[in-house]
């Protein structure tokens, strides 16, 4: 069988939709398990992921199963990428540079 060098370009929308559906299904599966295991009555999402329209739609559909779902207004669905970038800019301008040998520290005190 001959490979199609344009496969990705020709199928990009389908590939992206499939990836999105897989991610949303995985998130909802884990969330549903947590709701059931811990008898959770209300669910809220936040951050950049809460801007995903498919996730929002499927979460709202869970209200038919008795879930109380809280979704932020779309304009508040941001992630911290811009915040991290500006913090990095200020550190760079102050001459505070890291090195590749420095390990990441998610609990770093500021």
C-alpha positions in Angstrom: 0.0 0.0 0.0 1.3 3.4 -1.0 1.5 6.1 1.7 -0.4 9.4 1.1 2.1 12.3 1.8 -0.9 14.7 2.2 -2.8 12.5 4.6 -2.5 14.9 7.6 -3.4 18.0 5.5 -6.4 16.2 3.9 -7.7 14.8 7.2 -6.7 17.5 9.7 -10.2 18.4 10.8 -11.1 14.7 11.4 -7.8 14.1 13.2 -8.4 17.1 15.5 -12.0 16.2 16.2 -11.0 12.6 17.0 -8.3 13.8 19.4 -10.7 16.3 21.1 -13.4 13.6 21.5 -10.8 11.2 23.0 -9.7 13.8 25.5 -13.2 14.8 26.5 -14.3 11.2 26.8 -11.3 10.5 29.1 -11.9 13.5 31.3 -15.6 12.7 31.6 -14.9 9.1 32.4 -12.6 10.0 35.2 -14.9 12.8 36.5 -17.9 10.4 36.4 -16.0 7.9 38.4 -15.0 10.5 41.0 -18.6 11.7 41.2 -19.9 8.2 41.8 -17.1 7.1 44.1 -17.3 10.1 46.4 -21.0 10.9 46.1 -20.2 14.4 44.7 -23.3 16.6 44.2 -21.8 19.5 42.3 -19.1 19.8 39.6 -17.2 22.8 38.5 -14.4 23.3 36.0 -12.0 26.1 35.5 -9.0 27.2 33.6 -8.2 26.9 29.9 -9.9 23.5 29.6 -13.2 25.0 30.6 -13.3 26.9 27.3 -13.6 23.7 25.3 -17.1 23.8 23.8 -17.4 20.0 23.5 -16.5 19.5 27.2 -18.9 22.2 28.2 -21.7 20.6 26.1 -21.1 17.2 27.5 -20.9 18.4 31.1 -24.2 20.3 30.7 -25.8 17.1 29.4 -24.8 15.5 32.7 -27.4 17.7 34.4 -29.9 15.2 33.0 -28.3 12.7 35.2 -28.8 14.9 38.3 -25.4 16.6 38.3 -25.3 20.3 39.3 -22.7 21.7 36.9 -21.0 25.0 37.3 -19.3 26.5 34.2 -17.5 29.8 34.1 -18.4 32.5 31.6 -16.3 32.0 28.5 -14.4 35.2 29.0 -13.1 33.8 32.3 -11.8 30.5 30.8 -8.2 31.3 30.6 -5.1 29.3 31.4 -1.9 30.5 33.1 0.3 30.5 30.0 0.2 34.3 29.7 0.9 34.7 33.4 3.9 32.3 33.2 5.2 34.1 30.1 5.1 37.6 31.7 6.7 36.3 34.9 9.5 34.8 32.8 9.9 38.1 31.0 10.2 40.0 34.2 12.8 37.5 35.6 14.7 37.7 32.4 14.8 41.5 32.5 16.0 41.3 36.1 18.9 39.0 35.0 17.5 36.1 36.9 18.3 33.2 34.6 18.0 29.5 35.1 20.1 26.7 33.6 19.2 23.4 32.0 20.8 21.6 34.9 18.3 23.1 37.4 15.5 20.6 38.0 11.9 21.8 37.8 10.3 22.5 41.2 6.5 22.7 41.3 6.5 23.7 45.0 9.1 26.4 44.6 8.7 29.2 47.1 8.7 32.7 45.8 
